[in-house]
Amino acid sequence: CLAGQPAGRGSSSPESNNRHLRRRALIRTGSSWPCLYLPRQREKLPIATPSPYFCYTYLSLICPQASLLCGMTGSQAWWLGCTVMYEVFMASGKIKAFRERELRDGEKVKFKWFYFLVFVALHVLAIFAFLPIFLHLSSVVVFFIIAWITGGLGVTLGYHRLLTHRSFATYKPVEYLLTIFACLSWQGGPIQWVGTHRQHHTESDEPGDPHSPRDGFSWSHLLWIVHSARTDCDPYKLTKDIQRDPVLCFIDRYWWAPQFLLAAGLFAAGWAFLGSPLGGISWVLWGVCLRVVLLYHATWFVNSAAHTWGYRNFNTTDDSRNNWWVALMSFGEGWHNNHHAQQRSAAHGMRWYEFDITYITIRIMRLLGLAWKVVEPRRPT
């Protein structure tokens, strides 16, 4: 395209020609910052570079020393949320993952902006929990207690081993309480969660799997959440047993509401305990925002990492693996190959070194008369 330029002063070296082409590409993108192009299946994928203000606010937030040097006040720190949302929104138009996606069987799923913005907002608020003004020992204690109640008792024990696989039986009030605990994880209502997981077992790592790493590791970990569901994945078809219970249907309709009640209670309790409104905000950031985000990733790692890395005790037809660090994060769910081999088993850890705190909880419930018909595993040889 430069062959028609006259020689002499107007001519340029190959290096300057490259700079000229980069400048023209930069003008076409309408950006004041250069974009980094990475090859991906014969197309160029531009990655947006953060703006200087974003770098300043983010550095000031995650590093207390930098915050003091930059003179960042609390009101300025809250601009980080708006800045991150703006940066992600501007970058999303250039990244293919934020548009319609085609899966390996040719089905196209659309991007859900509302879900995506909610996840971004929660992650931003989770970062705020580490600001020095919100760091309190009581907040950390609140985080661990509520994380175990909502993740260990709610999602793992309630949604997964009780409602999805019926690994044991219990009284209806206990079942309803565990379901409400699971709703506090903000991973959806019981019908949606159970139906999606049963679909995963029906089509595990096949084209009908809602979140298989064979469609991409990022897809199995996060992107499947912020895209529309597959046309062949209808949770209501696989949860007829749950839909027969009117109380579970009521909880499923208002699954999002208990979180706001918890946040209000934590704010009031934190204010009273620490003697300041900032104490209430601290308890909310640690007990709701950070806790929800970390439980998200703990659950998603079961879908992604536990189908990618680890060892196998059983020869299953899918890619499930036993992964020790995922098991620690997810209250025993990381022994995923064991689970796929014996889906109804109350125990996912089947060797002496496969620690499964949820199975220990079920055994304690059985000793207290709160659980019966516990499905015991067949130990691997």
Secondary structure as UniProt FT lines:
FT   TURN            3..4
FT   TURN            9..10
FT   HELIX           14..29
FT   STRAND          36..40
FT   TURN            41..42
FT   STRAND          43..47
FT   HELIX           52..62
FT   HELIX           64..70
FT   HELIX           74..77
FT   HELIX           79..92
FT   TURN            93..94
FT   HELIX           96..98
FT   STRAND          101..102
FT   TURN            104..105
FT   STRAND          108..109
FT   HELIX           113..128
FT   TURN            129..130
FT   HELIX           132..134
FT   HELIX           137..147
FT   HELIX           148..164
FT   HELIX           172..183
FT   TURN            184..185
FT   HELIX           190..202
FT   TURN            203..205
FT   TURN            207..208
FT   TURN            210..211
FT   HELIX           213..215
FT   HELIX           217..218
FT   HELIX           219..223
FT   TURN            224..226
FT   TURN            231..232
FT   HELIX           235..238
FT   HELIX           240..243
FT   HELIX           246..253
FT   TURN            254..256
FT   HELIX           257..274
FT   HELIX           277..284
FT   HELIX           285..290
FT   HELIX           291..303
FT   HELIX           305..307
FT   HELIX           324..329
FT   TURN            330..334
FT   HELIX           336..341
FT   TURN            343..344
FT   TURN            352..353
FT   HELIX           357..367
FT   TURN            368..369
//
